[in-house]
Amino acid sequence: MVWTKFLRWLFLTATGALGAVLLLVAAVDPYGNLGTGWHRDRVMLDVNQRFMYPQITRSHEFDAAIIGTSTSRLMPPAPFDAAFGARFAALAMNSATAWEQYRIADLFLEENPGARGLVIGLDVVWCDRDAQAGDTTKRGFPDWLYDDSRLDDFQYLLNMKAIEISGRYFGYLVGRETPRYGADGYGVFTPPEGEYDLERARGHIWGAGPRTIVAADPPVLPDAAERAGWQFPALAWIEELFGRLPADAARVLAFVPVHVAKQPRPASRDAAVEAECKARVADIARRTGAVLVDYRFASPLTGTDENFWDPLHVRLPIAERLARDIAAMATGGPAAADARILYRPN
Protein backbone atom coordinates (compact mmCIF):
# COMPACT_ATOMS: atom_id res chain seq x y z
CA MET A 1 0.00 0.00 0.00
CA VAL A 2 2.85 2.34 0.89
CA TRP A 3 4.60 1.54 -2.41
CA THR A 4 1.39 2.18 -4.35
CA LYS A 5 1.04 5.59 -2.74
CA PHE A 6 4.71 6.36 -3.39
CA LEU A 7 4.47 5.41 -7.04
CA ARG A 8 1.31 7.47 -7.43
CA TRP A 9 3.00 10.55 -6.02
CA LEU A 10 6.10 9.86 -8.09
CA PHE A 11 3.99 9.68 -11.25
CA LEU A 12 2.07 12.86 -10.39
CA THR A 13 5.26 14.72 -9.54
CA ALA A 14 7.00 13.64 -12.74
CA THR A 15 3.92 14.47 -14.81
CA GLY A 16 3.62 17.88 -13.17
CA ALA A 17 7.30 18.65 -13.70
CA LEU A 18 7.09 17.57 -17.33
CA GLY A 19 3.98 19.68 -17.85
CA ALA A 20 5.65 22.69 -16.25
CA VAL A 21 8.67 22.37 -18.53
CA LEU A 22 6.40 21.97 -21.54
CA LEU A 23 4.47 25.11 -20.63
CA LEU A 24 7.71 27.00 -20.04
CA VAL A 25 9.11 26.10 -23.45
CA ALA A 26 5.79 26.79 -25.20
CA ALA A 27 5.52 30.16 -23.45
CA VAL A 28 9.03 31.18 -24.49
CA ASP A 29 8.79 29.66 -28.00
CA PRO A 30 12.61 29.70 -28.23
CA TYR A 31 12.75 29.23 -32.00
CA GLY A 32 9.88 31.59 -32.78
CA ASN A 33 8.20 28.89 -34.85
CA LEU A 34 5.16 27.92 -32.80
CA GLY A 35 3.33 31.22 -32.42
CA THR A 36 2.80 30.47 -28.72
CA GLY A 37 5.35 32.82 -27.15
CA TRP A 38 4.21 35.84 -25.21
CA HIS A 39 7.20 37.99 -26.18
CA ARG A 40 7.52 39.80 -29.48
CA ASP A 41 11.23 40.54 -29.38
CA ARG A 42 13.55 38.05 -31.04
CA VAL A 43 16.47 37.37 -28.78
CA MET A 44 19.22 35.27 -30.35
CA LEU A 45 20.40 33.13 -27.44
CA ASP A 46 22.03 30.15 -29.16
CA VAL A 47 25.38 30.22 -30.95
CA ASN A 48 24.16 27.72 -33.58
CA GLN A 49 22.62 30.02 -36.16
CA ARG A 50 20.85 27.10 -37.87
CA PHE A 51 18.34 27.06 -35.01
CA MET A 52 17.94 30.83 -34.64
CA TYR A 53 17.83 32.21 -38.17
CA PRO A 54 14.50 30.74 -39.36
CA GLN A 55 12.61 33.12 -37.06
CA ILE A 56 14.43 36.06 -38.66
CA THR A 57 13.32 34.96 -42.12
CA ARG A 58 9.72 34.63 -40.88
CA SER A 59 9.66 38.01 -39.16
CA HIS A 60 9.04 39.76 -42.51
CA GLU A 61 11.08 42.69 -41.20
CA PHE A 62 13.76 42.15 -43.83
CA ASP A 63 13.52 42.22 -47.60
CA ALA A 64 17.07 41.14 -48.45
CA ALA A 65 19.66 38.75 -47.04
CA ILE A 66 23.36 37.98 -46.82
CA ILE A 67 24.28 34.30 -46.73
CA GLY A 68 27.62 32.56 -46.42
CA THR A 69 29.83 30.89 -43.83
CA SER A 70 31.74 32.51 -40.96
CA THR A 71 34.02 34.08 -43.59
CA SER A 72 31.09 36.39 -44.40
CA ARG A 73 29.56 36.81 -40.95
CA LEU A 74 31.56 39.89 -39.95
CA MET A 75 30.30 41.97 -42.89
CA PRO A 76 27.64 44.29 -41.44
CA PRO A 77 24.34 44.69 -43.32
CA ALA A 78 24.28 48.51 -43.07
CA PRO A 79 26.37 49.27 -46.21
CA PHE A 80 24.12 46.98 -48.27
CA ASP A 81 21.01 48.57 -46.78
CA ALA A 82 22.24 51.99 -47.88
CA ALA A 83 23.40 50.87 -51.33
CA PHE A 84 20.20 49.06 -52.30
CA GLY A 85 17.55 50.84 -50.24
CA ALA A 86 16.65 47.54 -48.61
CA ARG A 87 16.86 46.00 -45.15
CA PHE A 88 19.29 43.09 -45.11
CA ALA A 89 19.27 40.21 -42.67
CA ALA A 90 22.68 38.73 -41.87
CA LEU A 91 22.15 34.99 -42.34
CA ALA A 92 25.70 33.68 -42.78
CA MET A 93 26.28 30.61 -40.59
CA ASN A 94 29.43 29.24 -39.00
CA SER A 95 30.89 26.27 -40.91
CA ALA A 96 27.79 26.08 -43.11
CA THR A 97 27.83 23.67 -46.02
CA ALA A 98 26.59 24.97 -49.37
CA TRP A 99 23.39 22.98 -48.82
CA GLU A 100 22.77 24.58 -45.42
CA GLN A 101 23.28 28.01 -46.95
CA TYR A 102 20.87 27.09 -49.72
CA ARG A 103 18.28 26.02 -47.13
CA ILE A 104 18.29 29.31 -45.24
CA ALA A 105 18.21 31.30 -48.50
CA ASP A 106 15.41 29.08 -49.80
CA LEU A 107 13.39 29.69 -46.63
CA PHE A 108 14.04 33.43 -46.83
CA LEU A 109 12.79 33.63 -50.42
CA GLU A 110 9.79 31.44 -49.62
CA GLU A 111 8.81 33.73 -46.75
CA ASN A 112 9.70 36.93 -48.60
CA PRO A 113 8.80 36.38 -52.28
CA GLY A 114 9.24 40.05 -53.10
CA ALA A 115 12.80 40.09 -51.75
CA ARG A 116 14.89 43.01 -52.98
CA GLY A 117 18.29 41.40 -52.84
CA LEU A 118 20.50 38.44 -52.06
CA VAL A 119 24.23 38.63 -51.34
CA ILE A 120 26.15 35.35 -51.30
CA GLY A 121 29.60 35.23 -49.76
CA LEU A 122 31.39 32.48 -51.66
CA ASP A 123 34.12 30.26 -50.33
CA VAL A 124 35.46 26.76 -50.89
CA VAL A 125 32.22 24.94 -50.02
CA TRP A 126 30.51 26.24 -53.16
CA CYS A 127 33.32 24.79 -55.27
CA ASP A 128 33.16 21.40 -53.55
CA ARG A 129 33.00 18.80 -56.31
CA ASP A 130 31.26 16.38 -53.91
CA ALA A 131 28.59 18.78 -52.64
CA GLN A 132 25.16 17.24 -52.58
CA ALA A 133 21.66 17.88 -51.30
CA GLY A 134 21.38 17.00 -47.64
CA ASP A 135 25.00 17.82 -46.75
CA THR A 136 25.11 19.08 -43.16
CA THR A 137 27.71 19.34 -40.42
CA LYS A 138 27.94 17.67 -37.02
CA ARG A 139 26.45 20.82 -35.52
CA GLY A 140 23.02 19.47 -36.39
CA PHE A 141 20.51 20.89 -38.85
CA PRO A 142 16.86 21.25 -37.74
CA ASP A 143 14.94 20.39 -40.91
CA TRP A 144 11.70 20.75 -38.95
CA LEU A 145 12.34 24.50 -38.54
CA TYR A 146 12.62 24.91 -42.31
CA ASP A 147 9.39 23.24 -43.43
CA ASP A 148 5.89 24.69 -43.76
CA SER A 149 4.26 22.72 -40.94
CA ARG A 150 4.09 23.78 -37.30
CA LEU A 151 2.48 20.55 -36.16
CA ASP A 152 5.68 18.53 -36.33
CA ASP A 153 7.51 21.27 -34.40
CA PHE A 154 5.68 20.53 -31.16
CA GLN A 155 7.45 17.21 -30.77
CA TYR A 156 10.71 19.11 -30.30
CA LEU A 157 9.47 21.20 -27.37
CA LEU A 158 11.10 18.90 -24.86
CA ASN A 159 14.49 18.40 -26.47
CA MET A 160 17.41 19.60 -24.38
CA LYS A 161 18.31 22.46 -26.70
CA ALA A 162 14.79 23.93 -26.56
CA ILE A 163 14.84 23.68 -22.76
CA GLU A 164 18.32 25.21 -22.60
CA ILE A 165 17.41 28.18 -24.81
CA SER A 166 14.18 28.74 -22.85
CA GLY A 167 16.19 28.81 -19.64
CA ARG A 168 18.59 31.28 -21.24
CA TYR A 169 15.67 33.51 -22.12
CA PHE A 170 14.65 33.78 -18.49
CA GLY A 171 18.28 34.47 -17.70
CA TYR A 172 18.12 37.26 -20.28
CA LEU A 173 15.03 38.72 -18.60
CA VAL A 174 16.85 38.98 -15.27
CA GLY A 175 20.05 40.30 -16.82
CA ARG A 176 22.14 37.13 -16.56
CA GLU A 177 22.29 36.33 -20.30
CA THR A 178 23.15 38.48 -23.30
CA PRO A 179 22.12 37.88 -26.91
CA ARG A 180 24.66 36.06 -29.04
CA TYR A 181 23.90 38.37 -31.99
CA GLY A 182 21.34 40.96 -33.03
CA ALA A 183 17.75 40.56 -34.13
CA ASP A 184 18.97 40.96 -37.73
CA GLY A 185 21.38 38.03 -37.30
CA TYR A 186 24.53 40.14 -37.25
CA GLY A 187 27.10 39.64 -34.53
CA VAL A 188 30.83 40.02 -34.00
CA PHE A 189 32.25 36.63 -33.01
CA THR A 190 35.94 37.53 -33.01
CA PRO A 191 37.70 38.80 -29.86
CA PRO A 192 37.86 42.56 -29.21
CA GLU A 193 40.33 44.34 -31.47
CA GLY A 194 42.26 45.47 -28.42
CA GLU A 195 43.16 41.84 -27.73
CA TYR A 196 44.70 41.25 -31.14
CA ASP A 197 48.11 39.56 -30.94
CA LEU A 198 49.98 39.42 -34.25
CA GLU A 199 52.33 36.60 -33.28
CA ARG A 200 49.44 34.51 -32.02
CA ALA A 201 47.55 35.20 -35.26
CA ARG A 202 50.61 34.15 -37.28
CA GLY A 203 50.71 30.91 -35.33
CA HIS A 204 47.12 30.22 -36.36
CA ILE A 205 47.74 31.27 -39.96
CA TRP A 206 50.97 29.42 -40.71
CA GLY A 207 51.13 26.73 -38.06
CA ALA A 208 54.53 25.16 -37.59
CA GLY A 209 55.38 25.20 -41.30
CA PRO A 210 57.37 27.74 -43.31
CA ARG A 211 55.79 31.15 -43.73
CA THR A 212 56.14 31.23 -47.49
CA ILE A 213 54.04 30.19 -50.47
CA VAL A 214 55.76 28.04 -53.10
CA ALA A 215 54.16 27.21 -56.44
CA ALA A 216 53.76 23.61 -57.52
CA ASP A 217 56.66 22.37 -59.61
CA PRO A 218 56.01 21.11 -62.18
CA PRO A 219 52.80 23.09 -62.64
CA VAL A 220 49.56 21.16 -63.11
CA LEU A 221 47.87 22.22 -66.36
CA PRO A 222 44.63 20.30 -66.95
CA ASP A 223 43.44 20.52 -70.54
CA ALA A 224 40.03 21.80 -71.63
CA ALA A 225 38.54 18.33 -71.83
CA GLU A 226 39.50 17.50 -68.26
CA ARG A 227 38.19 20.82 -66.94
CA ALA A 228 34.91 20.36 -68.79
CA GLY A 229 34.41 17.09 -66.91
CA TRP A 230 34.63 18.68 -63.48
CA GLN A 231 31.31 19.02 -61.71
CA PHE A 232 30.36 21.67 -59.15
CA PRO A 233 26.89 20.59 -58.01
CA ALA A 234 26.28 23.44 -55.56
CA LEU A 235 26.51 26.13 -58.23
CA ALA A 236 23.13 25.09 -59.63
CA TRP A 237 21.56 26.10 -56.32
CA ILE A 238 22.87 29.65 -56.73
CA GLU A 239 21.29 29.94 -60.16
CA GLU A 240 18.01 28.58 -58.84
CA LEU A 241 17.93 31.06 -55.95
CA PHE A 242 18.69 34.03 -58.19
CA GLY A 243 16.05 32.86 -60.65
CA ARG A 244 13.41 33.22 -57.92
CA LEU A 245 14.22 36.85 -57.18
CA PRO A 246 12.18 39.65 -58.76
CA ALA A 247 13.78 41.02 -61.93
CA ASP A 248 14.90 44.27 -60.28
CA ALA A 249 16.34 42.66 -57.14
CA ALA A 250 20.03 42.93 -56.31
CA ARG A 251 22.06 39.81 -57.05
CA VAL A 252 25.57 39.89 -55.62
CA LEU A 253 28.23 37.18 -55.50
CA ALA A 254 31.53 37.72 -53.72
CA PHE A 255 34.43 35.35 -53.31
CA VAL A 256 35.43 36.51 -49.85
CA PRO A 257 39.09 36.79 -48.84
CA VAL A 258 41.03 34.14 -46.96
CA HIS A 259 44.74 34.32 -46.22
CA VAL A 260 47.06 33.14 -48.98
CA ALA A 261 48.19 30.37 -46.63
CA LYS A 262 44.68 28.90 -46.91
CA GLN A 263 44.33 29.36 -50.66
CA PRO A 264 45.29 26.61 -53.12
CA ARG A 265 48.99 26.36 -53.84
CA PRO A 266 49.75 28.27 -57.07
CA ALA A 267 50.01 26.10 -60.22
CA SER A 268 48.52 23.13 -58.33
CA ARG A 269 45.53 21.01 -59.32
CA ASP A 270 43.49 22.58 -56.52
CA ALA A 271 44.28 26.02 -57.96
CA ALA A 272 43.12 24.86 -61.40
CA VAL A 273 39.88 23.51 -59.92
CA GLU A 274 39.22 26.77 -58.12
CA ALA A 275 39.90 28.80 -61.27
CA GLU A 276 37.43 26.65 -63.19
CA CYS A 277 34.85 27.07 -60.44
CA LYS A 278 35.25 30.85 -60.60
CA ALA A 279 34.74 30.73 -64.37
CA ARG A 280 31.53 28.73 -63.90
CA VAL A 281 30.28 31.22 -61.29
CA ALA A 282 31.01 34.04 -63.76
CA ASP A 283 28.82 32.24 -66.30
CA ILE A 284 26.02 32.09 -63.74
CA ALA A 285 26.46 35.80 -63.04
CA ARG A 286 26.08 36.55 -66.75
CA ARG A 287 22.96 34.41 -67.07
CA THR A 288 21.27 35.84 -63.98
CA GLY A 289 22.41 39.45 -64.19
CA ALA A 290 24.42 39.22 -60.97
CA VAL A 291 27.50 41.17 -59.93
CA LEU A 292 30.50 38.94 -59.18
CA VAL A 293 33.52 40.24 -57.29
CA ASP A 294 36.59 38.31 -56.19
CA TYR A 295 38.89 38.77 -53.21
CA ARG A 296 40.08 35.16 -53.09
CA PHE A 297 43.52 35.52 -54.68
CA ALA A 298 47.01 36.56 -53.64
CA SER A 299 46.98 40.30 -52.94
CA PRO A 300 48.23 42.81 -50.36
CA LEU A 301 44.99 42.14 -48.44
CA THR A 302 45.25 38.35 -48.36
CA GLY A 303 49.03 38.30 -48.01
CA THR A 304 49.20 40.56 -44.95
CA ASP A 305 49.11 38.63 -41.69
CA GLU A 306 47.91 41.69 -39.74
CA ASN A 307 44.58 41.58 -41.60
CA PHE A 308 43.58 38.20 -40.14
CA TRP A 309 42.84 36.46 -36.86
CA ASP A 310 43.48 33.09 -38.47
CA PRO A 311 43.65 31.77 -42.06
CA LEU A 312 39.90 32.21 -42.61
CA HIS A 313 38.74 35.23 -40.65
CA VAL A 314 39.62 38.84 -41.34
CA ARG A 315 39.64 41.43 -38.61
CA LEU A 316 36.55 43.55 -38.02
CA PRO A 317 37.79 46.77 -39.71
CA ILE A 318 38.65 44.73 -42.81
CA ALA A 319 35.21 43.09 -42.82
CA GLU A 320 33.51 46.47 -42.50
CA ARG A 321 35.58 47.77 -45.42
CA LEU A 322 34.66 44.70 -47.46
CA ALA A 323 30.96 45.33 -46.95
CA ARG A 324 31.30 48.95 -48.04
CA ASP A 325 33.43 48.10 -51.05
CA ILE A 326 31.30 45.18 -52.25
CA ALA A 327 28.16 47.31 -51.95
CA ALA A 328 29.87 50.10 -53.92
CA MET A 329 31.09 47.75 -56.67
CA ALA A 330 27.64 46.16 -56.90
CA THR A 331 26.10 49.56 -57.55
CA GLY A 332 28.52 50.69 -60.27
CA GLY A 333 31.59 51.82 -58.35
CA PRO A 334 35.13 51.02 -59.53
CA ALA A 335 36.96 47.88 -58.46
CA ALA A 336 38.15 48.26 -54.89
CA ALA A 337 41.75 47.77 -53.89
CA ASP A 338 42.62 44.07 -53.72
CA ALA A 339 39.40 43.14 -55.55
CA ARG A 340 38.49 42.06 -59.06
CA ILE A 341 35.13 42.55 -60.70
CA LEU A 342 34.70 39.28 -62.59
CA TYR A 343 31.33 40.25 -64.00
CA ARG A 344 28.94 43.17 -63.73
CA PRO A 345 25.91 43.83 -65.95
CA ASN A 346 26.14 46.95 -68.06
N, C-alpha and C positions, 0 to 999 in steps of 0.2 A: 504493500500500500504506500509506504514511504517512497519507494522507487518510482511508483506510478506518478505520485505527486511531483517528485523531483523532475522526472522527464517531461511532465506537462509544463512546469515552469520553465524548464530549459528550452522547450519548443517555443513557448510564448515569448520568452526573452529574445531568442535568436530571430524569430519572425519579426518582432518589434524593431530590433536593431537593423535588420535587413530592410524593413519598410522605411525606417528613418533615413538610412543611407540613400535609398531609392528616391525618396522625396527631396533630400538634399541635392542630389545630382540633377534631378528633373527641375528643381527650382533654379539652380545655377545655369543649367543648359550650357556646359563648358565649351561645347563646339559650336554653339549657336545654330544648331540644325534642327532642333525639336520644336521651337516656337513655344516652349514652356517656361522660359526664364523670365524672372521679373525685371531684370536689369536691361537697359537698352544700350549701355556702353559696351563696346567690344574690347576686352582686356586680354592681350596676348600673353598668356602665362605659361606656355610650354615652348621649349626651345626647338621642338620638332615642328617645323613650319607646315609639314604635310597635314597635320591635324588642325592647325589654326587657320590656314589661309582660306579654306572653303567658305567660312563665314564672311570673309572680306568680299569674296566674289559675289555673295548673295545679298550683300548690304545694299547694292545698287547706288552706292555713293561714289563709285568710280566708273569712268567711262573709257579707261585705257589701262594698260598693264605692262609691267616689265617682268619678264621671266628669265631664268638662267640658273646657274649654280651659285655657290658662295663667291665665285670670282666676279659676279655681277651685283652681289647684295649690298655693297657699300655705295653704289651709285644712288644718290638721292633722287626722288621723283621730281622735285621742284623745277629743275631746268627743263625737263620734258613738259611739265605742266605749262610753263611759260611759253615754250616754243610752239606747242601745238594747241594751246587754248583748251586743254583737256585736264582731267584729274586722274593722274596715274596711281595705281596701286603697285606696290613693290612686292612681287610674288616670286622672286628668286629664292631657291631653297638649297640649303647646304647639301652637298654631295648628291644632288638630284641627277638621276639618269635622264636621258632624253625623253624616255616614255613618261616619267613622272612630271617633267616640265610640260610635255604635251597635255597631260591630264589636267593640270591646273589651268592651262591656257584654254583648253577645251571647255572646262566648266565655266571659266570667265566669259567666253563668247556665248555659251548657251544661256547664261544668266543675263548677259548684256549684249543682245543681238545688234544693237546700234552702236557698238564700241567705236571709239574715235581713234584708237591706235593700239599697236602692239609692238613692243621693243623686245627683241630676243638677244640676250648676251650669249654668244656662241663660244664654246670651248670644245675640248677633245671628245666629249661624249656624243656630240652631234656627228662627228666623223668616225664613230665607232662602226667598223664593218660588220660587227656581230650584234648591233642593236636590234632589238625586237620588241614587239608589243608585249607588255606584261613585265618588262625589266624593272625591278625595284631593288632597293638596297636593304641591308639588314636593319635599317632604322624602322622598318615597318611602313606600309602604305595602306591607309584606311579606305579601301574601295567604297565602303558603305557611306562615306561622307561625300562621295563624288557622284552618286546616282540620284535619280529623281524621286525616290521613295523615302518617306520618313518612317514608315512602319518598321522597316528592318533596322532602323537606327536604335530603337528602344532596347533591343537586346544587348546593346553595348553600354547601357547606363551603369552597369555594375562592374565593368572591367576596371582594373587597378588604375589605369591612366585617367579615366573619367573621374574616379574618386579623388585621385591626386590633384588634378587640375581644379576640381570643385573646392577641395580644401585650400588650395592656393588662393582661390578667389576670396574666400573668407579671410585669409591672411592679408590679402590686398585691401579689403575693407577696413581692417584694423591697423593698416600701415606696416605690416610685417613682410609683405611681398611687393615687388615692383614689376611692372610689365617687362617682358623680354624684348619687345619691340612695339612700335606704334600701331595705332588702329589702321593705318594704311599699309602695314606690313614692313615698313622700313625700320631698321635698327642697326646700330654700330656694334659689331661683334668682336672687333679687334681691341686690344688693350688701349688705354689712353695714350695719346701721342707723347705725353711727357715721360712715359715709361719705355720709349723706344730705345733699344740697345743695338747698335749697328753690328757689333761683333756677334752677338747672339743671333741676330737675323742672318748674318753670313753663315753661321753654323747650320741654320735651318735650310738655307738656300743651297749651299754647296756640299754639306755633309763633310765626310772625312776625305773626299776626293780632291783632285786638283781643281783650282778655281779658274779654269780656262776651258774654252770650247774649241774642240778640234774636229774638223770636217772628216767625214768618212773617206778612207783611201784604200782601194780605189772607189770613186763615186759610183753610186747605184743609179742607173739611168734606164728605168723601165720604158719600153717602147709604147707606142700609141695603142697597140692591140692589148697589151697587158693592162694599161690604165683603163681602157674601156671596159674591161672585165671586172673591175673593182666595184663593189656595191656599197652604198651608204644608205641603209634602209631608213634611218631617222629623218633624212632630208625631205622625204615625201610628206612627213607630218608638218613640216614648216609650210610647204606649199599649200597643204590642205587648210591650215589655220588662216593663212593670209587670204585664201580664196573665200573664206567666210566673212571677212571684214567688208563693211560698206566701201564702195568705190573710192570715196574721198578720205578714207581713214589713213592714218600714218602707218607705214610699214617700215620698220627699221631693224636691220641685222648688224650686229657688231661682234667681230672676233675680238674678245677682250684680252688685255695683255697678261701674260705670265712671264716670269723671268726667263732669260735665255737658257738658264740651266735646266729649265723644265720643258723647253721646246725640243722638237726633234733635232738630232744631230745633223748639221748641214751635210748635204750630198748623200744622206742615208735613205734607205727605203721608207722609213717612217716620214721623212721630210717629203718624199715624192708623194706618198699617200695623202699627207696633209695638203700639199699643193693642189692635188687633184680634187680633194674635197672642197677647197676654197673655190676652184673653178666651177664645180657643180653648184655651189651656193650662189655664185655670181649669175649662173644661168637661171636659177630660181628667182633671184632679184629682178632680172630682166623680164621674166614672164609675169611676175606679180606686181611690178612697179614699185619694188622696195628699194630703199637705200641700203647699201652694204659698205661698211667701213671695216678696216682691219688694223688692229694693233698687235697682232700675234706674229711678230717677226723681230729679228735682231735690230735694235734701235737704241738711241741714248736712253729712252724710257725703260725698255726691258733689260738693258745691259747694266743699269746702275743699281747696285745693291741697296743703296739708301732709299729707293722707292718702294721697297717690299718688306713685309714682315717675314715672309717665307716664300718659297718658289711660286706660290699661286696667288697670294693676296697682297695687293698694293696697299699703301698707306692711305689714310682717309683723305688728306688733301689731294692726292693723285686721283682717287676715285671721284671726288667732287669735280675736279677738272675734267675727267673723262666724261661725266654726265653733261657738263656744259658744252664740251667740244662735240660730242656725238650729236646732241640736240642741234647745235649750230650747223654742223655738216648736213644733217638730215633736212634742214630747212634752207639749204642753198649756200651756206657759208663755205669758205675755202677749206682744203684739207688742213687739219690741225697738225701741229708738230708731232712727229713720231706716229702719224696715222696715214693710211692710204684709203682713198675712196675707190673701192673696187667696182662699184656701179652706183649711179644715181640717175633717175629719170630726168629727162630734159625739162 
